[in-house]
Amino acid sequence: MLKLNKGIHFNILTVFAIVFVCVYLYYTISDLKKIAVEVKKHSTDIANIVNNLAILNKDFGELKKKAAACPVAGACAAKPQINIAAAAQPVVQVAEAAPGAPIPEDDTSSVDTNDVKNLLSDIPDGDDDTAHEDAPADAPKAAVNWTDMTIEQLKKECKSAGLSTKGTKDVLVGRLSEHHAA
């Protein structure tokens, strides 16, 4: 058997330790490079989201101005319409009373979350029956959550729609959903 002195043992262990540290550092640095690429990608995504939010904030300010100019529903010749062309670049198109008229620039610094909350609170939630009474007969009805209704309410809705009132709650919900989807 080969006998080695303590100095050679120490040198061999030192070489193995250096090789181990080098391999460990190589894989650690490779992982850090992958992480850096992911962070850069997510930073770009966040920057795009912030830009899109700024555009939406500006467009919301324009719609707010138009809504303020037309306080009575239906009194204006054209209603604002939001058309989001793509998820990455939302675009708001507003139909003007005079076709081709330029949209004025808006200072959106006055728009805050309280304005948004107030506007949203003015929208009826559809739970009360009076929300649909003011709507014109040709206006589309808001989506109804049939599953929250009782069987008696569902049968009443089926009867008013000229549908059969027989069956379980699930059958009635399906019947009403199909009828109103058509």
MDTraj code that builds the backbone (N, CA, C; nanometers):
import mdtraj as md
import numpy as np

residues = "MET LEU LYS LEU ASN LYS GLY ILE HIS PHE ASN ILE LEU THR VAL PHE ALA ILE VAL PHE VAL CYS VAL TYR LEU TYR TYR THR ILE SER ASP LEU LYS LYS ILE ALA VAL GLU VAL LYS LYS HIS SER THR ASP ILE ALA ASN ILE VAL ASN ASN LEU ALA ILE LEU ASN LYS ASP PHE GLY GLU LEU LYS LYS LYS ALA ALA ALA CYS PRO VAL ALA GLY ALA CYS ALA ALA LYS PRO GLN ILE ASN ILE ALA ALA ALA ALA GLN PRO VAL VAL GLN VAL ALA GLU ALA ALA PRO GLY ALA PRO ILE PRO GLU ASP ASP THR SER SER VAL ASP THR ASN ASP VAL LYS ASN LEU LEU SER ASP ILE PRO ASP GLY ASP ASP ASP THR ALA HIS GLU ASP ALA PRO ALA ASP ALA PRO LYS ALA ALA VAL ASN TRP THR ASP MET THR ILE GLU GLN LEU LYS LYS GLU CYS LYS SER ALA GLY LEU SER THR LYS GLY THR LYS ASP VAL LEU VAL GLY ARG LEU SER GLU HIS HIS ALA ALA".split()
xyz = np.array([
    [0.0818, -0.1163, 0.0000],
    [0.0000, 0.0000, 0.0000],
    [0.0870, 0.1238, 0.0000],
    [0.0321, 0.2262, -0.0601],
    [0.1061, 0.3496, -0.0763],
    [0.0906, 0.4346, 0.0480],
    [0.2026, 0.4714, 0.1063],
    [0.1980, 0.5555, 0.2251],
    [0.2338, 0.6973, 0.1859],
    [0.1448, 0.7897, 0.2303],
    [0.1678, 0.9302, 0.2018],
    [0.1888, 1.0022, 0.3331],
    [0.2675, 1.1022, 0.3283],
    [0.2898, 1.1767, 0.4516],
    [0.1788, 1.2795, 0.4701],
    [0.1737, 1.3406, 0.5856],
    [0.0677, 1.4343, 0.6201],
    [0.0649, 1.5561, 0.5287],
    [0.1734, 1.6003, 0.4779],
    [0.1790, 1.7154, 0.3891],
    [0.1087, 1.6875, 0.2566],
    [0.1259, 1.5670, 0.2048],
    [0.0608, 1.5313, 0.0793],
    [-0.0898, 1.5192, 0.1010],
    [-0.1308, 1.4589, 0.2137],
    [-0.2746, 1.4504, 0.2466],
    [-0.3365, 1.5897, 0.2513],
    [-0.2691, 1.6816, 0.3134],
    [-0.3191, 1.8185, 0.3251],
    [-0.3307, 1.8826, 0.1872],
    [-0.2316, 1.8628, 0.1016],
    [-0.2345, 1.9193, -0.0336],
    [-0.3502, 1.8615, -0.1157],
    [-0.3736, 1.7308, -0.1046],
    [-0.4834, 1.6674, -0.1783],
    [-0.6181, 1.7226, -0.1287],
    [-0.6366, 1.7323, 0.0016],
    [-0.7607, 1.7875, 0.0573],
    [-0.7792, 1.9323, 0.0156],
    [-0.6735, 2.0089, 0.0100],
    [-0.6816, 2.1491, -0.0307],
    [-0.7258, 2.1581, -0.1772],
    [-0.6710, 2.0747, -0.2639],
    [-0.7096, 2.0745, -0.4049],
    [-0.8578, 2.0391, -0.4190],
    [-0.9032, 1.9348, -0.3468],
    [-1.0449, 1.8975, -0.3524],
    [-1.1339, 2.0103, -0.2999],
    [-1.0925, 2.0771, -0.1954],
    [-1.1703, 2.1877, -0.1401],
    [-1.1786, 2.3022, -0.2410],
    [-1.0689, 2.3338, -0.3069],
    [-1.0675, 2.4417, -0.4065],
    [-1.1573, 2.4050, -0.5247],
    [-1.1490, 2.2800, -0.5718],
    [-1.2334, 2.2352, -0.6827],
    [-1.3815, 2.2432, -0.6415],
    [-1.4138, 2.1985, -0.5208],
    [-1.5517, 2.2034, -0.4726],
    [-1.6026, 2.3482, -0.4677],
    [-1.5245, 2.4394, -0.4147],
    [-1.5636, 2.5796, -0.4051],
    [-1.5811, 2.6382, -0.5446],
    [-1.4932, 2.6064, -0.6372],
    [-1.5053, 2.6585, -0.7742],
    [-1.6328, 2.6080, -0.8417],
    [-1.6616, 2.4809, -0.8293],
    [-1.7840, 2.4248, -0.8892],
    [-1.9069, 2.4882, -0.8239],
    [-1.9063, 2.5016, -0.6926],
    [-2.0185, 2.5623, -0.6198],
    [-2.0399, 2.7071, -0.6654],
    [-1.9318, 2.7836, -0.6770],
    [-1.9429, 2.9222, -0.7217],
    [-1.9915, 2.9309, -0.8666],
    [-1.9477, 2.8391, -0.9519],
    [-1.9920, 2.8395, -1.0909],
    [-2.1436, 2.8244, -1.0994],
    [-2.1989, 2.7250, -1.0279],
    [-2.3435, 2.7039, -1.0325],
    [-2.4201, 2.8162, -0.9622],
    [-2.3646, 2.8714, -0.8579],
    [-2.4289, 2.9827, -0.7888],
    [-2.4343, 3.1046, -0.8797],
    [-2.3251, 3.1339, -0.9477],
    [-2.3225, 3.2482, -1.0387],
    [-2.4185, 3.2246, -1.1556],
    [-2.4261, 3.1031, -1.2065],
    [-2.5205, 3.0720, -1.3143],
    [-2.6636, 3.0967, -1.2681],
    [-2.6957, 3.0533, -1.1457],
    [-2.8300, 3.0766, -1.0924],
    [-2.8570, 3.2254, -1.0735],
    [-2.7571, 3.2981, -1.0279],
    [-2.7750, 3.4421, -1.0088],
    [-2.7985, 3.5132, -1.1421],
    [-2.7311, 3.4673, -1.2470],
    [-2.7537, 3.5262, -1.3792],
    [-2.8967, 3.5005, -1.4251],
    [-2.9481, 3.3795, -1.4025],
    [-3.0865, 3.3476, -1.4388],
    [-3.1840, 3.4355, -1.3595],
    [-3.1565, 3.4537, -1.2320],
    [-3.2419, 3.5372, -1.1481],
    [-3.2391, 3.6813, -1.1966],
    [-3.1199, 3.7302, -1.2334],
    [-3.1087, 3.8676, -1.2824],
    [-3.1899, 3.8871, -1.4106],
    [-3.1882, 3.7878, -1.4992],
    [-3.2668, 3.7965, -1.6228],
    [-3.4162, 3.8018, -1.5894],
    [-3.4611, 3.7195, -1.4959],
    [-3.6027, 3.7192, -1.4556],
    [-3.6416, 3.8524, -1.3920],
    [-3.5562, 3.9065, -1.3075],
    [-3.5851, 4.0350, -1.2431],
    [-3.5966, 4.1446, -1.3478],
    [-3.5072, 4.1441, -1.4454],
    [-3.5124, 4.2446, -1.5517],
    [-3.6414, 4.2311, -1.6314],
    [-3.6814, 4.1075, -1.6612],
    [-3.8043, 4.0839, -1.7358],
    [-3.9238, 4.1361, -1.6571],
    [-3.9309, 4.1036, -1.5278],
    [-4.0428, 4.1477, -1.4449],
    [-4.0407, 4.2991, -1.4256],
    [-3.9233, 4.3576, -1.4201],
    [-3.9150, 4.5036, -1.4091],
    [-3.9722, 4.5694, -1.5339],
    [-3.9436, 4.5129, -1.6500],
    [-3.9989, 4.5653, -1.7745],
    [-4.1506, 4.5501, -1.7755],
    [-4.2002, 4.4348, -1.7290],
    [-4.3448, 4.4134, -1.7220],
    [-4.4109, 4.5149, -1.6299],
    [-4.3494, 4.5420, -1.5167],
    [-4.4059, 4.6375, -1.4210],
    [-4.4052, 4.7776, -1.4820],
    [-4.2993, 4.8130, -1.5520],
    [-4.2934, 4.9444, -1.6159],
    [-4.4049, 4.9578, -1.7203],
    [-4.4303, 4.8514, -1.7966],
    [-4.5395, 4.8540, -1.8947],
    [-4.6749, 4.8697, -1.8261],
    [-4.6941, 4.8016, -1.7150],
    [-4.8201, 4.8123, -1.6410],
    [-4.8388, 4.9546, -1.5897],
    [-4.7339, 5.0145, -1.5375],
    [-4.7428, 5.1521, -1.4876],
    [-4.7779, 5.2473, -1.6019],
    [-4.7153, 5.2294, -1.7185],
    [-4.7475, 5.3132, -1.8340],
    [-4.8926, 5.2961, -1.8768],
    [-4.9410, 5.1713, -1.8794],
    [-5.0794, 5.1456, -1.9178],
    [-5.1763, 5.2077, -1.8185],
    [-5.1428, 5.2030, -1.6897],
    [-5.2281, 5.2656, -1.5889],
    [-5.2317, 5.4167, -1.6064],
    [-5.1198, 5.4758, -1.6428],
    [-5.1173, 5.6205, -1.6668],
    [-5.2058, 5.6560, -1.7860],
    [-5.2013, 5.5739, -1.8906],
    [-5.2867, 5.5978, -2.0079],
    [-5.4336, 5.5844, -1.9694],
    [-5.4665, 5.4797, -1.8940],
    [-5.6046, 5.4610, -1.8508],
    [-5.6508, 5.5743, -1.7614],
    [-5.5625, 5.6243, -1.6753],
    [-5.5969, 5.7357, -1.5872],
    [-5.6292, 5.8591, -1.6711],
    [-5.5500, 5.8834, -1.7738],
    [-5.5745, 5.9974, -1.8627],
    [-5.7080, 5.9803, -1.9349],
    [-5.7314, 5.8605, -1.9867],
    [-5.8558, 5.8343, -2.0580],
    [-5.9763, 5.8439, -1.9642],
    [-5.9595, 5.7997, -1.8413],
    [-6.0676, 5.8113, -1.7440],
    [-6.0981, 5.9579, -1.7165],
    [-5.9958, 6.0409, -1.7102],
    [-6.0167, 6.1844, -1.6905],
    [-6.0961, 6.2452, -1.8044],
    [-6.0668, 6.2017, -1.9279],
    [-6.1414, 6.2504, -2.0434],
    [-6.2877, 6.2076, -2.0354],
    [-6.3109, 6.0823, -1.9974],
    [-6.4478, 6.0340, -1.9840],
    [-6.5205, 6.1058, -1.8712],
    [-6.4490, 6.1360, -1.7656],
    [-6.5080, 6.2081, -1.6526],
    [-6.5526, 6.3472, -1.6974],
    [-6.4699, 6.4133, -1.7774],
    [-6.5056, 6.5452, -1.8285],
    [-6.6293, 6.5374, -1.9166],
    [-6.6335, 6.4373, -2.0028],
    [-6.7477, 6.4215, -2.0916],
    [-6.8738, 6.3910, -2.0115],
    [-6.8616, 6.3091, -1.9074],
    [-6.9774, 6.2766, -1.8245],
    [-7.0244, 6.4000, -1.7491],
    [-6.9335, 6.4859, -1.7061],
    [-6.9704, 6.6080, -1.6356],
    [-7.0413, 6.7044, -1.7300],
    [-7.0052, 6.7034, -1.8571],
    [-7.0685, 6.7904, -1.9545],
    [-7.2083, 6.7407, -1.9898],
    [-7.2376, 6.6166, -1.9602],
    [-7.3673, 6.5566, -1.9921],
    [-7.4247, 6.4948, -1.8657],
    [-7.4746, 6.5757, -1.7713],
    [-7.5182, 6.5226, -1.6427],
    [-7.6448, 6.4385, -1.6486],
    [-7.7322, 6.4609, -1.7475],
    [-7.8565, 6.3855, -1.7574],
    [-7.8343, 6.2697, -1.8531],
    [-7.8631, 6.1469, -1.8061],
    [-7.8412, 6.0291, -1.8888],
    [-7.9278, 6.0352, -2.0130],
    [-7.8685, 6.0114, -2.1285],
    [-7.9410, 6.0088, -2.2543],
    [-7.9569, 6.1456, -2.3186],
    [-7.9146, 6.2548, -2.2510],
    [-7.9332, 6.3876, -2.3067],
    [-7.8278, 6.4201, -2.4119],
    [-7.7132, 6.3593, -2.4055],
    [-7.6059, 6.3870, -2.5008],
    [-7.6271, 6.3059, -2.6282],
    [-7.5750, 6.3591, -2.7382],
    [-7.5932, 6.2932, -2.8670],
    [-7.5130, 6.1643, -2.8752],
    [-7.3961, 6.1611, -2.8156],
    [-7.3117, 6.0419, -2.8240],
    [-7.2668, 6.0028, -2.6850],
    [-7.2610, 5.8744, -2.6607],
    [-7.2183, 5.8243, -2.5304],
    [-7.0733, 5.7797, -2.5403],
    [-6.9927, 5.7999, -2.4343],
    [-6.8538, 5.7540, -2.4380],
    [-6.8483, 5.6013, -2.4458],
    [-6.7542, 5.5518, -2.5251],
    [-6.7366, 5.4090, -2.5380],
    [-6.5907, 5.3756, -2.5152],
    [-6.5660, 5.2746, -2.4332],
    [-6.4292, 5.2307, -2.4079],
    [-6.4044, 5.1084, -2.4944],
    [-6.2968, 5.1121, -2.5709],
    [-6.2606, 5.0009, -2.6572],
    [-6.1167, 4.9647, -2.6275],
    [-6.0943, 4.8562, -2.5555],
    [-5.9581, 4.8134, -2.5242],
    [-5.9126, 4.7226, -2.6373],
    [-5.8221, 4.7758, -2.7207],
    [-5.7777, 4.7059, -2.8411],
    [-5.6885, 4.5876, -2.8076],
    [-5.5996, 4.6035, -2.7134],
    [-5.5088, 4.4938, -2.6779],
    [-5.4739, 4.5076, -2.5309],
    [-5.4437, 4.3948, -2.4685],
    [-5.4128, 4.3982, -2.3261],
    [-5.2874, 4.4808, -2.2980],
    [-5.1910, 4.4773, -2.3897],
    [-5.0667, 4.5502, -2.3668],
    [-5.0829, 4.6997, -2.3879],
    [-5.1697, 4.7416, -2.4807],
    [-5.1865, 4.8826, -2.5119],
    [-5.3350, 4.9175, -2.5123],
    [-5.3959, 4.9456, -2.3964],
    [-5.5360, 4.9820, -2.3950],
    [-5.5578, 5.1172, -2.4624],
    [-5.6649, 5.1254, -2.5387],
    [-5.6972, 5.2462, -2.6117],
    [-5.8417, 5.2817, -2.5799],
    [-5.8686, 5.4075, -2.5521],
    [-6.0050, 5.4509, -2.5274],
    [-6.0474, 5.5376, -2.6442],
    [-6.1580, 5.4996, -2.7065],
    [-6.2123, 5.5772, -2.8168],
    [-6.3431, 5.6381, -2.7694],
    [-6.3591, 5.7676, -2.7878],
    [-6.4793, 5.8363, -2.7440],
    [-6.5514, 5.8863, -2.8676],
    [-6.6783, 5.8447, -2.8806],
    [-6.7581, 5.8914, -2.9927],
    [-6.7985, 6.0354, -2.9636],
    [-6.7711, 6.1243, -3.0554],
    [-6.7986, 6.2667, -3.0385],
    [-6.9339, 6.3004, -3.0980],
    [-6.9952, 6.4083, -3.0509],
    [-7.1201, 6.4552, -3.1085],
    [-7.0957, 6.5014, -3.2518],
    [-6.9835, 6.5674, -3.2750],
    [-6.9455, 6.6105, -3.4090],
    [-6.8358, 6.5172, -3.4575],
    [-6.8614, 6.4350, -3.5597],
    [-6.7593, 6.3400, -3.6065],
    [-6.6315, 6.4114, -3.6487],
    [-6.5203, 6.3540, -3.6076],
    [-6.3904, 6.4074, -3.6453],
    [-6.3404, 6.5181, -3.5554],
    [-6.4189, 6.5577, -3.4563],
    [-6.3748, 6.6649, -3.3667],
    [-6.2612, 6.6138, -3.2795],
    [-6.1574, 6.6940, -3.2563],
    [-6.0452, 6.6474, -3.1746],
    [-6.0850, 6.6352, -3.0283],
    [-6.0215, 6.5411, -2.9611],
    [-6.0448, 6.5218, -2.8183],
    [-5.9500, 6.6139, -2.7435],
    [-6.0024, 6.7011, -2.6573],
    [-5.9149, 6.7930, -2.5849],
    [-5.8277, 6.7188, -2.4846],
    [-5.7081, 6.7715, -2.4650],
    [-5.6183, 6.7134, -2.3661],
    [-5.6756, 6.7396, -2.2272],
    [-5.6476, 6.6513, -2.1341],
    [-5.7047, 6.6614, -2.0003],
    [-5.5942, 6.6514, -1.8971],
    [-5.6051, 6.7322, -1.7954],
    [-5.5137, 6.7226, -1.6828],
    [-5.5733, 6.6221, -1.5858],
    [-5.5150, 6.5017, -1.5789],
    [-5.5713, 6.3963, -1.4968],
    [-5.5199, 6.4004, -1.3540],
    [-5.4463, 6.5044, -1.3185],
    [-5.3960, 6.5096, -1.1816],
    [-5.5097, 6.5303, -1.0823],
    [-5.6257, 6.5783, -1.1301],
    [-5.7384, 6.6003, -1.0407],
    [-5.8167, 6.4722, -1.0128],
    [-5.7901, 6.3635, -1.0863],
    [-5.8610, 6.2387, -1.0658],
    [-5.7983, 6.1657, -0.9485],
    [-5.8812, 6.1311, -0.8513],
    [-5.8302, 6.0538, -0.7391],
    [-5.9237, 5.9365, -0.7123],
    [-5.8865, 5.8531, -0.6178],
    [-5.9642, 5.7319, -0.5915],
    [-6.1032, 5.7631, -0.5389],
    [-6.1208, 5.8752, -0.4710],
    [-6.2542, 5.9092, -0.4223],
    [-6.3482, 5.9386, -0.5381],
    [-6.2973, 6.0033, -0.6437],
    [-6.3798, 6.0276, -0.7617],
    [-6.4249, 5.8954, -0.8230],
    [-6.3325, 5.8011, -0.8323],
    [-6.3653, 5.6716, -0.8899],
    [-6.4693, 5.6009, -0.8028],
    [-6.4509, 5.6031, -0.6713],
    [-6.5467, 5.5394, -0.5809],
    [-6.6841, 5.6034, -0.5939],
    [-6.6893, 5.7359, -0.6044],
    [-6.8180, 5.8042, -0.6183],
    [-6.8862, 5.7665, -0.7489],
    [-6.8092, 5.7603, -0.8566],
    [-6.8684, 5.7212, -0.9846],
    [-6.9204, 5.5785, -0.9802],
    [-6.8427, 5.4898, -0.9182],
    [-6.8852, 5.3510, -0.9105],
    [-7.0044, 5.3325, -0.8179],
    [-7.0160, 5.4154, -0.7146],
    [-7.1293, 5.4023, -0.6237],
    [-7.2589, 5.4465, -0.6894],
    [-7.2518, 5.5288, -0.7942],
    [-7.3716, 5.5726, -0.8649],
    [-7.4280, 5.4649, -0.9563],
    [-7.3507, 5.3625, -0.9849],
    [-7.3960, 5.2562, -1.0740],
    [-7.4812, 5.1594, -0.9932],
    [-7.6050, 5.1326, -1.0379],
    [-7.6891, 5.0394, -0.9624],
    [-7.6301, 4.8995, -0.9682],
    [-7.6426, 4.8261, -0.8565],
    [-7.5843, 4.6928, -0.8495],
    [-7.6750, 4.5848, -0.9058],
    [-7.7990, 4.6183, -0.9405],
    [-7.8873, 4.5210, -1.0025],
    [-7.9658, 4.4389, -0.9025],
    [-7.9427, 4.4560, -0.7707],
    [-8.0154, 4.3791, -0.6717],
    [-8.1557, 4.4328, -0.6490],
    [-8.1747, 4.5653, -0.6631],
    [-8.3080, 4.6190, -0.6412],
    [-8.3855, 4.6196, -0.7728],
    [-8.5178, 4.6074, -0.7622],
    [-8.6022, 4.5990, -0.8809],
    [-8.6174, 4.7329, -0.9504],
    [-8.5860, 4.8435, -0.8839],
    [-8.6035, 4.9752, -0.9435],
    [-8.4936, 5.0082, -1.0432],
    [-8.3870, 4.9345, -1.0439],
    [-8.2757, 4.9652, -1.1337],
    [-8.3166, 4.9477, -1.2790],
    [-8.4098, 4.8587, -1.3074],
    [-8.4481, 4.8327, -1.4449],
    [-8.5705, 4.9120, -1.4879],
    [-8.6422, 4.9762, -1.3940],
    [-8.7633, 5.0472, -1.4287],
    [-8.7356, 5.1698, -1.5139],
    [-8.6243, 5.2392, -1.4890],
    [-8.5935, 5.3598, -1.5625],
    [-8.5328, 5.3313, -1.6992],
    [-8.4884, 5.2097, -1.7219],
    [-8.4222, 5.1759, -1.8471],
    [-8.5251, 5.1656, -1.9591],
    [-8.4898, 5.2096, -2.0801],
    [-8.5820, 5.1957, -2.1930],
    [-8.6101, 5.0485, -2.2210],
    [-8.7199, 5.0221, -2.2880],
    [-8.7613, 4.8847, -2.3138],
    [-8.6611, 4.8109, -2.4015],
    [-8.5932, 4.8833, -2.4913],
    [-8.4987, 4.8175, -2.5809],
    [-8.3588, 4.8066, -2.5234],
    [-8.3370, 4.8590, -2.4025],
    [-8.2044, 4.8524, -2.3405],
    [-8.1790, 4.7104, -2.2915],
    [-8.0553, 4.6584, -2.3054],
    [-8.0249, 4.5235, -2.2585],
    [-8.0298, 4.5178, -2.1065],
    [-8.0798, 4.4055, -2.0549],
    [-8.0881, 4.3891, -1.9095],
    [-7.9525, 4.3480, -1.8543],
    [-7.9288, 4.3886, -1.7292],
    [-7.8038, 4.3503, -1.6629],
    [-7.8073, 4.2007, -1.6335],
    [-7.6911, 4.1397, -1.6250],
    [-7.6818, 3.9978, -1.5964],
    [-7.7393, 3.9690, -1.4583],
    [-7.8192, 3.8619, -1.4489],
    [-7.8838, 3.8252, -1.3240],
    [-7.8190, 3.6981, -1.2736],
    [-7.7954, 3.6925, -1.1436],
    [-7.7403, 3.5715, -1.0841],
    [-7.8574, 3.4849, -1.0407],
    [-7.8964, 3.3922, -1.1255],
    [-8.0144, 3.3094, -1.1008],
    [-7.9955, 3.2193, -0.9798],
    [-7.8730, 3.1791, -0.9511],
    [-7.8510, 3.0845, -0.8415],
    [-7.8778, 3.1457, -0.7047],
    [-7.8804, 3.2783, -0.6947],
    [-7.9088, 3.3430, -0.5669],
    [-8.0584, 3.3534, -0.5385],
    [-8.1409, 3.3251, -0.6391],
    [-8.2853, 3.3371, -0.6228],
    [-8.3435, 3.2119, -0.5587],
    [-8.4597, 3.2291, -0.4958],
    [-8.5315, 3.1142, -0.4404],
    [-8.6074, 3.0455, -0.5532],
    [-8.6573, 2.9252, -0.5252],
    [-8.7322, 2.8511, -0.6260],
    [-8.8572, 2.9287, -0.6665],
    [-8.9233, 2.9935, -0.5692],
    [-9.0434, 3.0713, -0.5999],
    [-9.0107, 3.1860, -0.6958],
    [-8.9006, 3.2550, -0.6698],
    [-8.8601, 3.3645, -0.7576],
    [-8.8268, 3.3126, -0.8975],
    [-8.7580, 3.1982, -0.9026],
    [-8.7222, 3.1400, -1.0317],
    [-8.8476, 3.1000, -1.1096],
    [-8.9471, 3.0409, -1.0400],
    [-9.0714, 3.0021, -1.1068],
    [-9.1440, 3.1251, -1.1591],
    [-9.1420, 3.2336, -1.0825],
    [-9.2063, 3.3580, -1.1256],
    [-9.1371, 3.4113, -1.2517],
    [-9.0035, 3.4088, -1.2536],
    [-8.9287, 3.4534, -1.3716],
    [-8.9584, 3.3640, -1.4925],
    [-8.9663, 3.2322, -1.4695],
    [-8.9974, 3.1399, -1.5798],
    [-9.1364, 3.1686, -1.6349],
    [-9.2312, 3.1898, -1.5451],
    [-9.3687, 3.2172, -1.5879],
    [-9.3755, 3.3460, -1.6691],
    [-9.3055, 3.4516, -1.6224],
    [-9.3084, 3.5790, -1.6952],
    [-9.2377, 3.5686, -1.8300],
    [-9.1453, 3.4731, -1.8440],
    [-9.0751, 3.4540, -1.9716],
    [-9.1466, 3.3521, -2.0600],
    [-9.2574, 3.2942, -2.0094],
    [-9.3327, 3.1963, -2.0879],
    [-9.2667, 3.0602, -2.0904],
    [-9.1904, 3.0282, -1.9874],
    [-9.1215, 2.8996, -1.9798],
    [-9.1917, 2.8098, -1.8795],
    [-9.1616, 2.6810, -1.8853],
    [-9.2181, 2.5856, -1.7904],
    [-9.1648, 2.6143, -1.6505],
    [-9.2517, 2.6002, -1.5502],
    [-9.2122, 2.6275, -1.4117],
    [-9.1851, 2.4996, -1.3354],
    [-9.1792, 2.3860, -1.4022],
    [-9.1581, 2.2572, -1.3358],
    [-9.0104, 2.2221, -1.3352],
    [-8.9677, 2.1585, -1.2261],
    [-8.8309, 2.1117, -1.2171],
    [-8.7624, 2.1604, -1.0903],
    [-8.6405, 2.1134, -1.0715],
    [-8.5623, 2.1533, -0.9544],
    [-8.5041, 2.2920, -0.9769],
    [-8.4401, 2.3445, -0.8736],
    [-8.3797, 2.4773, -0.8838],
    [-8.2755, 2.4803, -0.9952],
    [-8.1920, 2.3763, -1.0041],
    [-8.0890, 2.3710, -1.1082],
    [-8.1503, 2.3703, -1.2482],
    [-8.2630, 2.2988, -1.2647],
    [-8.3295, 2.2935, -1.3945],
    [-8.3845, 2.4313, -1.4302],
    [-8.4463, 2.4991, -1.3315],
    [-8.5016, 2.6324, -1.3560],
    [-8.3912, 2.7325, -1.3896],
    [-8.2799, 2.7252, -1.3156],
    [-8.1668, 2.8154, -1.3411],
    [-8.1141, 2.7938, -1.4833],
    [-8.0983, 2.6671, -1.5233],
    [-8.0505, 2.6360, -1.6583],
    [-8.1463, 2.6871, -1.7644],
    [-8.2773, 2.6675, -1.7413],
    [-8.3787, 2.7116, -1.8375],
    [-8.3751, 2.8623, -1.8555],
    [-8.3686, 2.9357, -1.7421],
    [-8.3651, 3.0816, -1.7497],
    [-8.2352, 3.1309, -1.8130],
    [-8.1248, 3.0678, -1.7789],
    [-7.9964, 3.1085, -1.8360],
    [-7.9955, 3.0906, -1.9873],
    [-8.0469, 2.9777, -2.0350],
    [-8.0512, 2.9525, -2.1785],
    [-8.1440, 3.0530, -2.2465],
    [-8.2584, 3.0796, -2.1833],
    [-8.3559, 3.1717, -2.2424],
    [-8.2980, 3.3127, -2.2567],
    [-8.2303, 3.3594, -2.1537],
    [-8.1775, 3.4953, -2.1571],
    [-8.0477, 3.5056, -2.2368],
    [-7.9815, 3.3941, -2.2601],
    [-7.8604, 3.3961, -2.3430],
    [-7.8968, 3.4068, -2.4904],
    [-8.0153, 3.3583, -2.5257],
    [-8.0582, 3.3608, -2.6662],
    [-8.1023, 3.4971, -2.7124],
])
top = md.Topology()
chain = top.add_chain()
for i, resn in enumerate(residues, 1):
    res = top.add_residue(resn, chain, resSeq=i)
    for name in ("N", "CA", "C"):
        top.add_atom(name, md.element.get_by_symbol(name[0]), res)
traj = md.Trajectory(xyz[None], top)
